[in-house]
Amino acid sequence: MKVSEFNYNLPEELIAQVPLEKRDESRLMILDKEKQTIEHKIFKDILDYLKPGDCLVRNNTKVIPARIYGKKETGANVEFLLLKNIEGDIWESIVRPGNKLHVGTKVIFGEGLLEAEILEILPGGTRKVKFYYNGIFNEILDQIGLMPLPPYIHEELKQKDRYQTVYAQYEGSAAAPTAGLHFTPELLEKIKEKGIEIANVTLHVGIGTFRPVKEETVEAHEMHSEHCYIKQEDCDKINKAKKEGRRVIAVGTTSCRVLETIADEKTGIVEPQERDTQIFIYPGYKFKCIDGLITNFHLPQSTLLMLVSALAGKDYMMGAYKEAVKEKYRFFSFGDAMFIK
């Protein structure tokens, strides 16, 4: 299967640069994968399409302000983007300028609040970095770090919390699970009142989610690795729904990837665990756990567009994207949403 089959023409003005004032007033495209129909709604209308007994599974990861600016001992300016906590105070990081940051180089951030030493150059050019500080690392990051907005967003984010879901809990992501950005506390309350179960997973989103697929064929692409975990109480909710024939609906491709990574091949049952996932879902994949998906509109030729095409069918999905462009939906992280049911 060629990667070029997942291309579509997107006018640049449709790439959302800022979030809407009200999270749940973005637009919502409803895709019925059985009937192959398309409806145009507002996100808060999701309530009309969720049924009592559905199990909604969301990713409660929290984005850390992972972009930090510092100086080498020589006074030269440098930029770090923290990707992944390896262990303790050791992180994998993208560094700029890469050719000037060798093993042993020391960097000072926030006028001495944080110091770093380059330990190792990793495959792909990222660095293994050790940090030194007094106090609590995440509190220092809050003071000196910036939200690591995707490369296609050029506007400054006025409120940090708008690149965070309202239910974000566990720090560790370099990017937001953006399908969840549309939910408000009030909407979640109404969802619960309707008899819809809410379960959580945690997947710390890496910056690899924005990396383009460089291979010619889909099958040749090697997926990036991300860390995830799920607790017993959440497994119980999902498994009860599966056993009773109720729908399991993932909020976002990250929640979908966790469930499909850990679900039993035959039963779709999930068990509590912590692990890395490199699952790559593209057309031809047979879903084991999820029945529906709430998601944003994804980049052309991206692994996420391949994932939604696997769930709804490639031709139908590419047609829906064409319709979204025609109807001037807002695309990507701060854009509109779709519900594949």
HELIX and SHEET records of a PDB file:
HELIX    1   1 VAL A    3  PHE A    6  5                                   4    
HELIX    2   2 GLU A   12  LEU A   14  5                                   3    
HELIX    3   3 ARG A   23  GLU A   25  5                                   3    
HELIX    4   4 PHE A   43  ASP A   45  5                                   3    
HELIX    5   5 ILE A   46  TYR A   49  1                                   4    
HELIX    6   6 GLY A   98  LYS A  100  5                                   3    
HELIX    7   7 GLY A  110  GLY A  112  5                                   3    
HELIX    8   8 PHE A  137  ILE A  144  1                                   8    
HELIX    9   9 LYS A  160  TYR A  163  5                                   4    
HELIX   10  10 THR A  178  HIS A  182  5                                   5    
HELIX   11  11 PRO A  185  GLU A  193  1                                   9    
HELIX   12  12 ILE A  207  PHE A  210  5                                   4    
HELIX   13  13 VAL A  218  ALA A  220  5                                   3    
HELIX   14  14 GLN A  232  LYS A  243  1                                  12    
HELIX   15  15 GLY A  252  ILE A  262  1                                  11    
HELIX   16  16 THR A  303  ALA A  312  1                                  10    
HELIX   17  17 LYS A  314  LYS A  326  1                                  13    
SHEET    1   A 9 THR A  37  ILE A  42  0                                        
SHEET    2   A 9 ARG A  27  ASP A  32 -1                                        
SHEET    3   A 9 ALA A 337  ILE A 340  1                                        
SHEET    4   A 9 GLY A 292  ASN A 296 -1                                        
SHEET    5   A 9 VAL A 248  VAL A 251  1                                        
SHEET    6   A 9 CYS A  55  ASN A  59  1                                        
SHEET    7   A 9 GLU A 197  HIS A 204  1                                        
SHEET    8   A 9 GLU A 226  ILE A 230 -1                                        
SHEET    9   A 9 GLN A 273  THR A 277 -1                                        
SHEET    1   B 2 THR A  61  VAL A  63  0                                        
SHEET    2   B 2 TYR A 170  SER A 173  1                                        
SHEET    1   C 7 ARG A  67  LYS A  72  0                                        
SHEET    2   C 7 ASN A  77  GLU A  87 -1                                        
SHEET    3   C 7 ILE A  90  ARG A  96 -1                                        
SHEET    4   C 7 ARG A 127  TYR A 133 -1                                        
SHEET    5   C 7 LEU A 114  ILE A 121 -1                                        
SHEET    6   C 7 LYS A 106  PHE A 109 -1                                        
SHEET    7   C 7 ARG A  67  LYS A  72 -1                                        
END                                                                             
